[in-house]
Amino acid sequence: MKQEFSYEIVEEIAILSENTQGWRKEFNLVSWNGRPPKFDLRDWSADHEKMGKGITLTNEEFDILSKAIKSM
């Protein structure tokens, strides 16, 4: 049985790429099911009605990842 969920893109931070069908890999701040927003990286359809699998990061996880990227 498919579970219902809700989401709200609180802030669109960056579009990393777009394919020929109009789907975009986006980095956003997203609230899932009314919870506090998390950083989110995934593919979205142009109208944000459909999404692909992705990852979400808490503020702490984003901070660690950001520091790791800067140190490369």
For each residue, the residues with C-beta under 8 A, 3 or more apart:
1:
2:
3:
4:
5: 32 33
6: 32 33 34
7: 30 31 32 33
8: 30 31 37
9: 12 28 29 30 48
10: 28 29 30 31 37
11: 28 29 37
12: 9 15 26 28
13: 26 27 28 29 39
14: 26 27
15: 12 18 24 25 26
16: 24 25 26 27 41
17: 24 25
18: 15 22 23 24 25
19: 22 23 24
20:
21:
22: 18 19 45 46
23: 18 19 43 44 45 46 52
24: 15 16 17 18 19 43 44 46
25: 15 16 17 18 41 42 43
26: 12 13 14 15 16 40 41 42 43 44
27: 13 14 16 39 40 41
28: 9 10 11 12 13 39 40
29: 9 10 11 13 37 38 39 40
30: 7 8 9 10 37 38 40 56
31: 7 8 10 34 35 36 37 38
32: 5 6 7 35 38 56
33: 5 6 7
34: 6 31
35: 31 32 38
36: 31
37: 8 10 11 29 30 31
38: 29 30 31 32 35 56 57 58
39: 13 27 28 29 56 57 58 59 61 62
40: 26 27 28 29 30 54 55 56 57
41: 16 25 26 27 54 55 57
42: 25 26 51 52 53 54 55
43: 23 24 25 26 51 52 54
44: 23 24 26 48 50 51 52
45: 22 23 48 49 50 51
46: 22 23 24
47: 50
48: 9 44 45 51
49: 45
50: 44 45 47
51: 42 43 44 45 48 54
52: 23 42 43 44
53: 42
54: 40 41 42 43 51
55: 40 41 42
56: 30 32 38 39 40
57: 38 39 40 41 61 62 65
58: 38 39 61 62
59: 39 62 63
60: 63 64
61: 39 57 58 64 65
62: 39 57 58 59 65 66
63: 59 60 66 67
64: 60 61 67 68
65: 57 61 62 68 69
66: 62 63 69 70
67: 63 64 70 71
68: 64 65 71 72
69: 65 66 72
70: 66 67
71: 67 68
72: 68 69
